[in-house]
Each structure stands twice: as structure tokens, then as C-alpha cells.
Amino acid sequence: MTELEFGLEQSPYIELYQLLKVIGLCGSGGMAKHVIADGLVTVDGAVETRKRCKICLGQRAIFEGTTITITKD
């Protein structure tokens, strides 16, 4: 399992589909929206199907064996 950190700069959150795209786990926002809609992403241990779910400091998202932890930059 791979562990990554994503630092929030000015914003208090990042939308889930944007996170997957920015981290590089999905090649595009459209692809990210599909994997989220298909129930392949979990946030804090629960399946998340809302594409624009706001991911905040301290939360963890998991997709394809990669854990992304949101930190303060």
C-alpha cells in the first residue's frame, strides 16, 4: 500500500475528484468522477460516491491501494 500526503494551501478543502486528479491517480477529472461514482474510493473508511465531496484537513481517501492523507501545507 502506498501512502501519500496532500497539503492544503489557502483553501480549507479540496473536492474529491480534484484530489484524485491532482495527486495523479486519475488521468482526468472525468476519469476521477467515474471511479468515485462506481464506489471505488473510500473516505475515512466509508465508500464515497459524491464527486464533489469536500475533503478537509486530517481526512484520508483510499483508491487502488493508495492512501492520501490531507495535511496543512
N, CA, C and O atoms as a Tripos MOL2 file, in Angstrom:
@<TRIPOS>MOLECULE
protein
  292   291    73     0     0
PROTEIN
NO_CHARGES

@<TRIPOS>ATOM
      1 N           0.8490   -1.1880    0.0000 N.3       1 MET1
      2 CA          0.0000    0.0000    0.0000 C.3       1 MET1
      3 C           0.8890    1.2440    0.0000 C.2       1 MET1
      4 O           1.8670    1.3200    0.7440 O.2       1 MET1
      5 N           0.5450    2.1950   -0.8240 N.am      2 THR2
      6 CA          1.2770    3.4480   -0.9310 C.3       2 THR2
      7 C           0.5820    4.5080   -0.0820 C.2       2 THR2
      8 O          -0.6460    4.5770   -0.0350 O.2       2 THR2
      9 N           1.3830    5.3300    0.5870 N.am      3 GLU3
     10 CA          0.8210    6.4260    1.3880 C.3       3 GLU3
     11 C           1.3480    7.7510    0.8500 C.2       3 GLU3
     12 O           2.5560    7.9290    0.6920 O.2       3 GLU3
     13 N           0.4410    8.6700    0.5720 N.am      4 LEU4
     14 CA          0.7870    9.9980    0.0770 C.3       4 LEU4
     15 C           0.1670   11.0470    0.9870 C.2       4 LEU4
     16 O          -0.8110   10.7840    1.6860 O.2       4 LEU4
     17 N           0.7480   12.2340    0.9670 N.am      5 GLU5
     18 CA          0.1660   13.3680    1.6810 C.3       5 GLU5
     19 C          -0.1370   14.4680    0.6790 C.2       5 GLU5
     20 O           0.6060   14.6770   -0.2800 O.2       5 GLU5
     21 N          -1.2320   15.1650    0.9120 N.am      6 PHE6
     22 CA         -1.5910   16.3170    0.0940 C.3       6 PHE6
     23 C          -1.7920   17.4930    1.0130 C.2       6 PHE6
     24 O          -2.6290   17.4430    1.9140 O.2       6 PHE6
     25 N          -1.0330   18.5560    0.7990 N.am      7 GLY7
     26 CA         -1.1230   19.7370    1.6450 C.3       7 GLY7
     27 C          -2.0810   20.7760    1.0900 C.2       7 GLY7
     28 O          -1.9520   21.2150   -0.0520 O.2       7 GLY7
     29 N          -3.0410   21.1600    1.9160 N.am      8 LEU8
     30 CA         -3.9500   22.2470    1.5510 C.3       8 LEU8
     31 C          -3.2040   23.5590    1.7470 C.2       8 LEU8
     32 O          -2.5860   23.7710    2.7900 O.2       8 LEU8
     33 N          -3.2550   24.4240    0.7710 N.am      9 GLU9
     34 CA         -2.5440   25.7010    0.8790 C.3       9 GLU9
     35 C          -3.4650   26.7750    1.4450 C.2       9 GLU9
     36 O          -3.4850   26.9990    2.6550 O.2       9 GLU9
     37 N          -4.2090   27.4230    0.6030 N.am     10 GLN10
     38 CA         -5.0830   28.5250    1.0230 C.3      10 GLN10
     39 C          -6.5100   28.0570    1.3050 C.2      10 GLN10
     40 O          -7.2010   28.6250    2.1500 O.2      10 GLN10
     41 N          -6.9370   27.0340    0.6020 N.am     11 SER11
     42 CA         -8.3200   26.5710    0.7010 C.3      11 SER11
     43 C          -8.5120   25.6520    1.9050 C.2      11 SER11
     44 O          -7.5890   24.9310    2.2850 O.2      11 SER11
     45 N          -9.6950   25.6700    2.5060 N.am     12 PRO12
     46 CA         -9.9630   24.7760    3.6490 C.3      12 PRO12
     47 C         -10.3020   23.3410    3.2190 C.2      12 PRO12
     48 O         -10.3950   22.4510    4.0640 O.2      12 PRO12
     49 N         -10.4870   23.1090    1.9040 N.am     13 TYR13
     50 CA        -10.8420   21.7740    1.4090 C.3      13 TYR13
     51 C         -10.4470   21.6190   -0.0540 C.2      13 TYR13
     52 O         -10.0930   22.5890   -0.7250 O.2      13 TYR13
     53 N         -10.5150   20.3770   -0.5330 N.am     14 ILE14
     54 CA        -10.3890   20.0730   -1.9540 C.3      14 ILE14
     55 C         -11.4840   19.0760   -2.2870 C.2      14 ILE14
     56 O         -11.7670   18.1800   -1.4910 O.2      14 ILE14
     57 N         -12.0980   19.2150   -3.4400 N.am     15 GLU15
     58 CA        -13.1440   18.2790   -3.8460 C.3      15 GLU15
     59 C         -12.4990   16.9450   -4.2100 C.2      15 GLU15
     60 O         -11.4010   16.9090   -4.7660 O.2      15 GLU15
     61 N         -13.1820   15.8610   -3.8970 N.am     16 LEU16
     62 CA        -12.6220   14.5230   -4.0420 C.3      16 LEU16
     63 C         -12.1260   14.2400   -5.4550 C.2      16 LEU16
     64 O         -11.0220   13.7200   -5.6160 O.2      16 LEU16
     65 N         -12.9020   14.5640   -6.4750 N.am     17 TYR17
     66 CA        -12.4660   14.2640   -7.8390 C.3      17 TYR17
     67 C         -11.2130   15.0640   -8.1990 C.2      17 TYR17
     68 O         -10.3550   14.5670   -8.9290 O.2      17 TYR17
     69 N         -11.0970   16.2900   -7.6990 N.am     18 GLN18
     70 CA         -9.9090   17.1000   -7.9590 C.3      18 GLN18
     71 C          -8.6860   16.5050   -7.2750 C.2      18 GLN18
     72 O          -7.5880   16.5150   -7.8320 O.2      18 GLN18
     73 N          -8.8780   15.9880   -6.0720 N.am     19 LEU19
     74 CA         -7.7820   15.3650   -5.3300 C.3      19 LEU19
     75 C          -7.2000   14.1980   -6.1170 C.2      19 LEU19
     76 O          -5.9820   14.0990   -6.2690 O.2      19 LEU19
     77 N          -8.0510   13.3200   -6.6130 N.am     20 LEU20
     78 CA         -7.5710   12.1650   -7.3790 C.3      20 LEU20
     79 C          -6.8400   12.5960   -8.6400 C.2      20 LEU20
     80 O          -5.8620   11.9660   -9.0410 O.2      20 LEU20
     81 N          -7.3110   13.6670   -9.2640 N.am     21 LYS21
     82 CA         -6.6790   14.1770  -10.4850 C.3      21 LYS21
     83 C          -5.3320   14.8270  -10.1620 C.2      21 LYS21
     84 O          -4.3360   14.5400  -10.8260 O.2      21 LYS21
     85 N          -5.2890   15.6940   -9.1550 N.am     22 VAL22
     86 CA         -4.0630   16.4200   -8.8050 C.3      22 VAL22
     87 C          -2.9580   15.4760   -8.3160 C.2      22 VAL22
     88 O          -1.7910   15.6490   -8.6660 O.2      22 VAL22
     89 N          -3.3260   14.4910   -7.5170 N.am     23 ILE23
     90 CA         -2.3620   13.5170   -6.9960 C.3      23 ILE23
     91 C          -1.8130   12.6570   -8.1280 C.2      23 ILE23
     92 O          -0.7000   12.1400   -8.0290 O.2      23 ILE23
     93 N          -2.5860   12.4990   -9.2050 N.am     24 GLY24
     94 CA         -2.1360   11.7040  -10.3450 C.3      24 GLY24
     95 C          -2.6600   10.2810  -10.3670 C.2      24 GLY24
     96 O          -2.1850    9.4570  -11.1500 O.2      24 GLY24
     97 N          -3.6380    9.9800   -9.5160 N.am     25 LEU25
     98 CA         -4.2130    8.6360   -9.5110 C.3      25 LEU25
     99 C          -5.2050    8.4410  -10.6510 C.2      25 LEU25
    100 O          -5.4970    7.3110  -11.0410 O.2      25 LEU25
    101 N          -5.7200    9.5460  -11.1830 N.am     26 CYS26
    102 CA         -6.6160    9.5170  -12.3430 C.3      26 CYS26
    103 C          -6.0780   10.5070  -13.3650 C.2      26 CYS26
    104 O          -5.6260   11.5950  -13.0080 O.2      26 CYS26
    105 N          -6.1290   10.1310  -14.6210 N.am     27 GLY27
    106 CA         -5.5870   10.9700  -15.6860 C.3      27 GLY27
    107 C          -6.3900   12.2190  -15.9800 C.2      27 GLY27
    108 O          -5.8720   13.1750  -16.5570 O.2      27 GLY27
    109 N          -7.6600   12.2150  -15.5840 N.am     28 SER28
    110 CA         -8.5060   13.3770  -15.8500 C.3      28 SER28
    111 C          -9.5960   13.4710  -14.7870 C.2      28 SER28
    112 O          -9.8340   12.5340  -14.0250 O.2      28 SER28
    113 N         -10.2400   14.6160  -14.7610 N.am     29 GLY29
    114 CA        -11.3510   14.7960  -13.8310 C.3      29 GLY29
    115 C         -12.5120   13.8810  -14.1610 C.2      29 GLY29
    116 O         -13.2030   13.3970  -13.2640 O.2      29 GLY29
    117 N         -12.7300   13.6410  -15.4540 N.am     30 GLY30
    118 CA        -13.8020   12.7440  -15.8780 C.3      30 GLY30
    119 C         -13.5670   11.3210  -15.4020 C.2      30 GLY30
    120 O         -14.4890   10.6480  -14.9410 O.2      30 GLY30
    121 N         -12.3340   10.8740  -15.5180 N.am     31 MET31
    122 CA        -11.9900    9.5340  -15.0460 C.3      31 MET31
    123 C         -12.1830    9.4390  -13.5330 C.2      31 MET31
    124 O         -12.6980    8.4420  -13.0270 O.2      31 MET31
    125 N         -11.7670   10.4790  -12.8190 N.am     32 ALA32
    126 CA        -11.9250   10.5140  -11.3650 C.3      32 ALA32
    127 C         -13.4020   10.4410  -10.9870 C.2      32 ALA32
    128 O         -13.7680    9.7270  -10.0540 O.2      32 ALA32
    129 N         -14.2430   11.1670  -11.7000 N.am     33 LYS33
    130 CA        -15.6830   11.1520  -11.4150 C.3      33 LYS33
    131 C         -16.2630    9.7560  -11.6240 C.2      33 LYS33
    132 O         -17.1390    9.3340  -10.8710 O.2      33 LYS33
    133 N         -15.7840    9.0370  -12.6380 N.am     34 HIS34
    134 CA        -16.2710    7.6770  -12.9010 C.3      34 HIS34
    135 C         -15.9050    6.7120  -11.7830 C.2      34 HIS34
    136 O         -16.7480    5.9390  -11.3290 O.2      34 HIS34
    137 N         -14.6420    6.7510  -11.3330 N.am     35 VAL35
    138 CA        -14.2310    5.7940  -10.2930 C.3      35 VAL35
    139 C         -14.9390    6.0880   -8.9700 C.2      35 VAL35
    140 O         -15.2330    5.1730   -8.2010 O.2      35 VAL35
    141 N         -15.2120    7.3700   -8.7070 N.am     36 ILE36
    142 CA        -15.9500    7.7360   -7.4990 C.3      36 ILE36
    143 C         -17.3920    7.2320   -7.6030 C.2      36 ILE36
    144 O         -17.9110    6.6320   -6.6620 O.2      36 ILE36
    145 N         -18.0310    7.4750   -8.7410 N.am     37 ALA37
    146 CA        -19.4170    7.0420   -8.9470 C.3      37 ALA37
    147 C         -19.5500    5.5180   -8.8700 C.2      37 ALA37
    148 O         -20.5910    5.0010   -8.4640 O.2      37 ALA37
    149 N         -18.4940    4.8060   -9.2620 N.am     38 ASP38
    150 CA        -18.5040    3.3450   -9.2310 C.3      38 ASP38
    151 C         -18.2340    2.7780   -7.8340 C.2      38 ASP38
    152 O         -18.2160    1.5610   -7.6500 O.2      38 ASP38
    153 N         -18.0220    3.6650   -6.8470 N.am     39 GLY39
    154 CA        -17.8150    3.2180   -5.4660 C.3      39 GLY39
    155 C         -16.4370    2.6610   -5.1850 C.2      39 GLY39
    156 O         -16.2710    1.8410   -4.2820 O.2      39 GLY39
    157 N         -15.4420    3.0960   -5.9520 N.am     40 LEU40
    158 CA        -14.0860    2.5770   -5.7950 C.3      40 LEU40
    159 C         -13.2070    3.4020   -4.8580 C.2      40 LEU40
    160 O         -12.0360    3.0770   -4.6600 O.2      40 LEU40
    161 N         -13.7660    4.4700   -4.2810 N.am     41 VAL41
    162 CA        -12.9960    5.3550   -3.4080 C.3      41 VAL41
    163 C         -13.6340    5.3640   -2.0220 C.2      41 VAL41
    164 O         -14.8560    5.4330   -1.8940 O.2      41 VAL41
    165 N         -12.8000    5.2950   -0.9890 N.am     42 THR42
    166 CA        -13.3100    5.4410    0.3720 C.3      42 THR42
    167 C         -12.7140    6.6930    0.9980 C.2      42 THR42
    168 O         -11.5830    7.0770    0.7030 O.2      42 THR42
    169 N         -13.4880    7.3130    1.8580 N.am     43 VAL43
    170 CA        -13.0360    8.4710    2.6250 C.3      43 VAL43
    171 C         -13.3100    8.1530    4.0910 C.2      43 VAL43
    172 O         -14.4480    7.8960    4.4830 O.2      43 VAL43
    173 N         -12.2600    8.1760    4.8820 N.am     44 ASP44
    174 CA        -12.3560    7.8600    6.3110 C.3      44 ASP44
    175 C         -13.0600    6.5190    6.5520 C.2      44 ASP44
    176 O         -13.8470    6.3790    7.4880 O.2      44 ASP44
    177 N         -12.7640    5.5440    5.6970 N.am     45 GLY45
    178 CA        -13.2660    4.1890    5.8790 C.3      45 GLY45
    179 C         -14.6300    3.8780    5.2910 C.2      45 GLY45
    180 O         -15.0830    2.7360    5.3720 O.2      45 GLY45
    181 N         -15.2980    4.8590    4.7030 N.am     46 ALA46
    182 CA        -16.6200    4.6390    4.1130 C.3      46 ALA46
    183 C         -16.5880    4.9220    2.6140 C.2      46 ALA46
    184 O         -15.9190    5.8550    2.1710 O.2      46 ALA46
    185 N         -17.3040    4.1240    1.8400 N.am     47 VAL47
    186 CA        -17.3830    4.3570    0.3950 C.3      47 VAL47
    187 C         -18.0100    5.7190    0.1650 C.2      47 VAL47
    188 O         -19.0350    6.0610    0.7560 O.2      47 VAL47
    189 N         -17.3630    6.5010   -0.7170 N.am     48 GLU48
    190 CA        -17.8520    7.8520   -1.0280 C.3      48 GLU48
    191 C         -18.1910    7.9160   -2.5100 C.2      48 GLU48
    192 O         -17.3340    7.6650   -3.3580 O.2      48 GLU48
    193 N         -19.4450    8.2540   -2.8250 N.am     49 THR49
    194 CA        -19.8630    8.3490   -4.2250 C.3      49 THR49
    195 C         -20.1660    9.7820   -4.6650 C.2      49 THR49
    196 O         -20.5700   10.0110   -5.8050 O.2      49 THR49
    197 N         -19.9720   10.7410   -3.7640 N.am     50 ARG50
    198 CA        -20.1870   12.1540   -4.1310 C.3      50 ARG50
    199 C         -18.8990   12.6840   -4.7530 C.2      50 ARG50
    200 O         -17.8670   12.7570   -4.0860 O.2      50 ARG50
    201 N         -18.9600   13.0460   -6.0130 N.am     51 LYS51
    202 CA        -17.7680   13.5080   -6.7400 C.3      51 LYS51
    203 C         -17.1910   14.7890   -6.1460 C.2      51 LYS51
    204 O         -15.9740   14.9700   -6.1060 O.2      51 LYS51
    205 N         -18.0570   15.6620   -5.6920 N.am     52 ARG52
    206 CA        -17.6190   16.9600   -5.1740 C.3      52 ARG52
    207 C         -17.5540   16.9920   -3.6460 C.2      52 ARG52
    208 O         -17.5810   18.0630   -3.0390 O.2      52 ARG52
    209 N         -17.4680   15.8210   -3.0360 N.am     53 CYS53
    210 CA        -17.3270   15.7340   -1.5880 C.3      53 CYS53
    211 C         -16.1120   16.5540   -1.1560 C.2      53 CYS53
    212 O         -15.0280   16.4140   -1.7220 O.2      53 CYS53
    213 N         -16.3000   17.4060   -0.1550 N.am     54 LYS54
    214 CA        -15.2190   18.2780    0.3140 C.3      54 LYS54
    215 C         -14.3240   17.5100    1.2790 C.2      54 LYS54
    216 O         -14.7640   17.0760    2.3430 O.2      54 LYS54
    217 N         -13.0710   17.3500    0.8940 N.am     55 ILE55
    218 CA        -12.0960   16.6360    1.7020 C.3      55 ILE55
    219 C         -11.2680   17.6810    2.4510 C.2      55 ILE55
    220 O         -10.6430   18.5490    1.8410 O.2      55 ILE55
    221 N         -11.2730   17.5850    3.7870 N.am     56 CYS56
    222 CA        -10.6560   18.5970    4.6560 C.3      56 CYS56
    223 C          -9.4370   18.0470    5.3830 C.2      56 CYS56
    224 O          -9.1200   16.8610    5.2970 O.2      56 CYS56
    225 N          -8.7740   18.9260    6.0890 N.am     57 LEU57
    226 CA         -7.5880   18.6020    6.8740 C.3      57 LEU57
    227 C          -7.8220   17.3850    7.7650 C.2      57 LEU57
    228 O          -8.8220   17.3170    8.4800 O.2      57 LEU57
    229 N          -6.9090   16.4370    7.7210 N.am     58 GLY58
    230 CA         -6.9720   15.2540    8.5620 C.3      58 GLY58
    231 C          -7.7250   14.0800    7.9740 C.2      58 GLY58
    232 O          -7.6370   12.9710    8.5020 O.2      58 GLY58
    233 N          -8.4640   14.2910    6.8950 N.am     59 GLN59
    234 CA         -9.2120   13.1940    6.2990 C.3      59 GLN59
    235 C          -8.2960   12.3210    5.4420 C.2      59 GLN59
    236 O          -7.2280   12.7490    5.0050 O.2      59 GLN59
    237 N          -8.7480   11.0770    5.2140 N.am     60 ARG60
    238 CA         -7.9870   10.1310    4.4020 C.3      60 ARG60
    239 C          -8.8800    9.5570    3.3130 C.2      60 ARG60
    240 O         -10.0110    9.1420    3.5660 O.2      60 ARG60
    241 N          -8.3510    9.5440    2.1070 N.am     61 ALA61
    242 CA         -9.0360    8.9250    0.9730 C.3      61 ALA61
    243 C          -8.1830    7.7550    0.5070 C.2      61 ALA61
    244 O          -6.9550    7.8340    0.5100 O.2      61 ALA61
    245 N          -8.8400    6.6630    0.1030 N.am     62 ILE62
    246 CA         -8.1180    5.4930   -0.3930 C.3      62 ILE62
    247 C          -8.6830    5.1060   -1.7580 C.2      62 ILE62
    248 O          -9.8950    5.0000   -1.9450 O.2      62 ILE62
    249 N          -7.7660    4.8970   -2.7060 N.am     63 PHE63
    250 CA         -8.1320    4.4540   -4.0500 C.3      63 PHE63
    251 C          -7.0310    3.5520   -4.5670 C.2      63 PHE63
    252 O          -5.8580    3.9270   -4.5670 O.2      63 PHE63
    253 N          -7.4070    2.3610   -5.0090 N.am     64 GLU64
    254 CA         -6.4880    1.3750   -5.5880 C.3      64 GLU64
    255 C          -5.2370    1.1620   -4.7370 C.2      64 GLU64
    256 O          -4.1250    1.1350   -5.2630 O.2      64 GLU64
    257 N          -5.4160    1.0120   -3.4340 N.am     65 GLY65
    258 CA         -4.2970    0.7130   -2.5610 C.3      65 GLY65
    259 C          -3.4310    1.9050   -2.1850 C.2      65 GLY65
    260 O          -2.4080    1.7440   -1.5200 O.2      65 GLY65
    261 N          -3.8330    3.0950   -2.6040 N.am     66 THR66
    262 CA         -3.1000    4.3110   -2.2520 C.3      66 THR66
    263 C          -3.9080    5.1160   -1.2470 C.2      66 THR66
    264 O          -5.0660    5.4550   -1.4920 O.2      66 THR66
    265 N          -3.2860    5.4160   -0.1160 N.am     67 THR67
    266 CA         -3.9270    6.2330    0.9130 C.3      67 THR67
    267 C          -3.4110    7.6530    0.7880 C.2      67 THR67
    268 O          -2.2010    7.8760    0.7510 O.2      67 THR67
    269 N          -4.3240    8.6150    0.7240 N.am     68 ILE68
    270 CA         -3.9690   10.0330    0.6340 C.3      68 ILE68
    271 C          -4.4510   10.6860    1.9280 C.2      68 ILE68
    272 O          -5.6400   10.6570    2.2420 O.2      68 ILE68
    273 N          -3.5210   11.2700    2.6680 N.am     69 THR69
    274 CA         -3.8510   11.9800    3.8930 C.3      69 THR69
    275 C          -3.7560   13.4770    3.6270 C.2      69 THR69
    276 O          -2.7790   13.9460    3.0440 O.2      69 THR69
    277 N          -4.7660   14.2240    4.0520 N.am     70 ILE70
    278 CA         -4.7890   15.6700    3.8450 C.3      70 ILE70
    279 C          -4.0870   16.3400    5.0290 C.2      70 ILE70
    280 O          -4.4520   16.1320    6.1860 O.2      70 ILE70
    281 N          -3.0780   17.1450    4.7140 N.am     71 THR71
    282 CA         -2.2990   17.8400    5.7210 C.3      71 THR71
    283 C          -2.3460   19.3430    5.4780 C.2      71 THR71
    284 O          -2.8390   19.8040    4.4480 O.2      71 THR71
    285 N          -1.8350   20.0850    6.4240 N.am     72 LYS72
    286 CA         -1.7200   21.5390    6.2700 C.3      72 LYS72
    287 C          -0.3740   21.8110    5.6350 C.2      72 LYS72
    288 O           0.6380   21.2640    6.0730 O.2      72 LYS72
    289 N          -0.3440   22.6480    4.6060 N.am     73 ASP73
    290 CA          0.9010   22.9500    3.9070 C.3      73 ASP73
    291 C           1.6710   24.0650    4.5630 C.2      73 ASP73
    292 O           2.7450   24.4360    4.0900 O.2      73 ASP73
@<TRIPOS>BOND
     1     1     2 1
     2     2     3 1
     3     3     4 2
     4     3     5 am
     5     5     6 1
     6     6     7 1
     7     7     8 2
     8     7     9 am
     9     9    10 1
    10    10    11 1
    11    11    12 2
    12    11    13 am
    13    13    14 1
    14    14    15 1
    15    15    16 2
    16    15    17 am
    17    17    18 1
    18    18    19 1
    19    19    20 2
    20    19    21 am
    21    21    22 1
    22    22    23 1
    23    23    24 2
    24    23    25 am
    25    25    26 1
    26    26    27 1
    27    27    28 2
    28    27    29 am
    29    29    30 1
    30    30    31 1
    31    31    32 2
    32    31    33 am
    33    33    34 1
    34    34    35 1
    35    35    36 2
    36    35    37 am
    37    37    38 1
    38    38    39 1
    39    39    40 2
    40    39    41 am
    41    41    42 1
    42    42    43 1
    43    43    44 2
    44    43    45 am
    45    45    46 1
    46    46    47 1
    47    47    48 2
    48    47    49 am
    49    49    50 1
    50    50    51 1
    51    51    52 2
    52    51    53 am
    53    53    54 1
    54    54    55 1
    55    55    56 2
    56    55    57 am
    57    57    58 1
    58    58    59 1
    59    59    60 2
    60    59    61 am
    61    61    62 1
    62    62    63 1
    63    63    64 2
    64    63    65 am
    65    65    66 1
    66    66    67 1
    67    67    68 2
    68    67    69 am
    69    69    70 1
    70    70    71 1
    71    71    72 2
    72    71    73 am
    73    73    74 1
    74    74    75 1
    75    75    76 2
    76    75    77 am
    77    77    78 1
    78    78    79 1
    79    79    80 2
    80    79    81 am
    81    81    82 1
    82    82    83 1
    83    83    84 2
    84    83    85 am
    85    85    86 1
    86    86    87 1
    87    87    88 2
    88    87    89 am
    89    89    90 1
    90    90    91 1
    91    91    92 2
    92    91    93 am
    93    93    94 1
    94    94    95 1
    95    95    96 2
    96    95    97 am
    97    97    98 1
    98    98    99 1
    99    99   100 2
   100    99   101 am
   101   101   102 1
   102   102   103 1
   103   103   104 2
   104   103   105 am
   105   105   106 1
   106   106   107 1
   107   107   108 2
   108   107   109 am
   109   109   110 1
   110   110   111 1
   111   111   112 2
   112   111   113 am
   113   113   114 1
   114   114   115 1
   115   115   116 2
   116   115   117 am
   117   117   118 1
   118   118   119 1
   119   119   120 2
   120   119   121 am
   121   121   122 1
   122   122   123 1
   123   123   124 2
   124   123   125 am
   125   125   126 1
   126   126   127 1
   127   127   128 2
   128   127   129 am
   129   129   130 1
   130   130   131 1
   131   131   132 2
   132   131   133 am
   133   133   134 1
   134   134   135 1
   135   135   136 2
   136   135   137 am
   137   137   138 1
   138   138   139 1
   139   139   140 2
   140   139   141 am
   141   141   142 1
   142   142   143 1
   143   143   144 2
   144   143   145 am
   145   145   146 1
   146   146   147 1
   147   147   148 2
   148   147   149 am
   149   149   150 1
   150   150   151 1
   151   151   152 2
   152   151   153 am
   153   153   154 1
   154   154   155 1
   155   155   156 2
   156   155   157 am
   157   157   158 1
   158   158   159 1
   159   159   160 2
   160   159   161 am
   161   161   162 1
   162   162   163 1
   163   163   164 2
   164   163   165 am
   165   165   166 1
   166   166   167 1
   167   167   168 2
   168   167   169 am
   169   169   170 1
   170   170   171 1
   171   171   172 2
   172   171   173 am
   173   173   174 1
   174   174   175 1
   175   175   176 2
   176   175   177 am
   177   177   178 1
   178   178   179 1
   179   179   180 2
   180   179   181 am
   181   181   182 1
   182   182   183 1
   183   183   184 2
   184   183   185 am
   185   185   186 1
   186   186   187 1
   187   187   188 2
   188   187   189 am
   189   189   190 1
   190   190   191 1
   191   191   192 2
   192   191   193 am
   193   193   194 1
   194   194   195 1
   195   195   196 2
   196   195   197 am
   197   197   198 1
   198   198   199 1
   199   199   200 2
   200   199   201 am
   201   201   202 1
   202   202   203 1
   203   203   204 2
   204   203   205 am
   205   205   206 1
   206   206   207 1
   207   207   208 2
   208   207   209 am
   209   209   210 1
   210   210   211 1
   211   211   212 2
   212   211   213 am
   213   213   214 1
   214   214   215 1
   215   215   216 2
   216   215   217 am
   217   217   218 1
   218   218   219 1
   219   219   220 2
   220   219   221 am
   221   221   222 1
   222   222   223 1
   223   223   224 2
   224   223   225 am
   225   225   226 1
   226   226   227 1
   227   227   228 2
   228   227   229 am
   229   229   230 1
   230   230   231 1
   231   231   232 2
   232   231   233 am
   233   233   234 1
   234   234   235 1
   235   235   236 2
   236   235   237 am
   237   237   238 1
   238   238   239 1
   239   239   240 2
   240   239   241 am
   241   241   242 1
   242   242   243 1
   243   243   244 2
   244   243   245 am
   245   245   246 1
   246   246   247 1
   247   247   248 2
   248   247   249 am
   249   249   250 1
   250   250   251 1
   251   251   252 2
   252   251   253 am
   253   253   254 1
   254   254   255 1
   255   255   256 2
   256   255   257 am
   257   257   258 1
   258   258   259 1
   259   259   260 2
   260   259   261 am
   261   261   262 1
   262   262   263 1
   263   263   264 2
   264   263   265 am
   265   265   266 1
   266   266   267 1
   267   267   268 2
   268   267   269 am
   269   269   270 1
   270   270   271 1
   271   271   272 2
   272   271   273 am
   273   273   274 1
   274   274   275 1
   275   275   276 2
   276   275   277 am
   277   277   278 1
   278   278   279 1
   279   279   280 2
   280   279   281 am
   281   281   282 1
   282   282   283 1
   283   283   284 2
   284   283   285 am
   285   285   286 1
   286   286   287 1
   287   287   288 2
   288   287   289 am
   289   289   290 1
   290   290   291 1
   291   291   292 2
@<TRIPOS>SUBSTRUCTURE
     1 MET1         2 RESIDUE 1 A MET
     2 THR2         6 RESIDUE 1 A THR
     3 GLU3        10 RESIDUE 1 A GLU
     4 LEU4        14 RESIDUE 1 A LEU
     5 GLU5        18 RESIDUE 1 A GLU
     6 PHE6        22 RESIDUE 1 A PHE
     7 GLY7        26 RESIDUE 1 A GLY
     8 LEU8        30 RESIDUE 1 A LEU
     9 GLU9        34 RESIDUE 1 A GLU
    10 GLN10       38 RESIDUE 1 A GLN
    11 SER11       42 RESIDUE 1 A SER
    12 PRO12       46 RESIDUE 1 A PRO
    13 TYR13       50 RESIDUE 1 A TYR
    14 ILE14       54 RESIDUE 1 A ILE
    15 GLU15       58 RESIDUE 1 A GLU
    16 LEU16       62 RESIDUE 1 A LEU
    17 TYR17       66 RESIDUE 1 A TYR
    18 GLN18       70 RESIDUE 1 A GLN
    19 LEU19       74 RESIDUE 1 A LEU
    20 LEU20       78 RESIDUE 1 A LEU
    21 LYS21       82 RESIDUE 1 A LYS
    22 VAL22       86 RESIDUE 1 A VAL
    23 ILE23       90 RESIDUE 1 A ILE
    24 GLY24       94 RESIDUE 1 A GLY
    25 LEU25       98 RESIDUE 1 A LEU
    26 CYS26      102 RESIDUE 1 A CYS
    27 GLY27      106 RESIDUE 1 A GLY
    28 SER28      110 RESIDUE 1 A SER
    29 GLY29      114 RESIDUE 1 A GLY
    30 GLY30      118 RESIDUE 1 A GLY
    31 MET31      122 RESIDUE 1 A MET
    32 ALA32      126 RESIDUE 1 A ALA
    33 LYS33      130 RESIDUE 1 A LYS
    34 HIS34      134 RESIDUE 1 A HIS
    35 VAL35      138 RESIDUE 1 A VAL
    36 ILE36      142 RESIDUE 1 A ILE
    37 ALA37      146 RESIDUE 1 A ALA
    38 ASP38      150 RESIDUE 1 A ASP
    39 GLY39      154 RESIDUE 1 A GLY
    40 LEU40      158 RESIDUE 1 A LEU
    41 VAL41      162 RESIDUE 1 A VAL
    42 THR42      166 RESIDUE 1 A THR
    43 VAL43      170 RESIDUE 1 A VAL
    44 ASP44      174 RESIDUE 1 A ASP
    45 GLY45      178 RESIDUE 1 A GLY
    46 ALA46      182 RESIDUE 1 A ALA
    47 VAL47      186 RESIDUE 1 A VAL
    48 GLU48      190 RESIDUE 1 A GLU
    49 THR49      194 RESIDUE 1 A THR
    50 ARG50      198 RESIDUE 1 A ARG
    51 LYS51      202 RESIDUE 1 A LYS
    52 ARG52      206 RESIDUE 1 A ARG
    53 CYS53      210 RESIDUE 1 A CYS
    54 LYS54      214 RESIDUE 1 A LYS
    55 ILE55      218 RESIDUE 1 A ILE
    56 CYS56      222 RESIDUE 1 A CYS
    57 LEU57      226 RESIDUE 1 A LEU
    58 GLY58      230 RESIDUE 1 A GLY
    59 GLN59      234 RESIDUE 1 A GLN
    60 ARG60      238 RESIDUE 1 A ARG
    61 ALA61      242 RESIDUE 1 A ALA
    62 ILE62      246 RESIDUE 1 A ILE
    63 PHE63      250 RESIDUE 1 A PHE
    64 GLU64      254 RESIDUE 1 A GLU
    65 GLY65      258 RESIDUE 1 A GLY
    66 THR66      262 RESIDUE 1 A THR
    67 THR67      266 RESIDUE 1 A THR
    68 ILE68      270 RESIDUE 1 A ILE
    69 THR69      274 RESIDUE 1 A THR
    70 ILE70      278 RESIDUE 1 A ILE
    71 THR71      282 RESIDUE 1 A THR
    72 LYS72      286 RESIDUE 1 A LYS
    73 ASP73      290 RESIDUE 1 A ASP
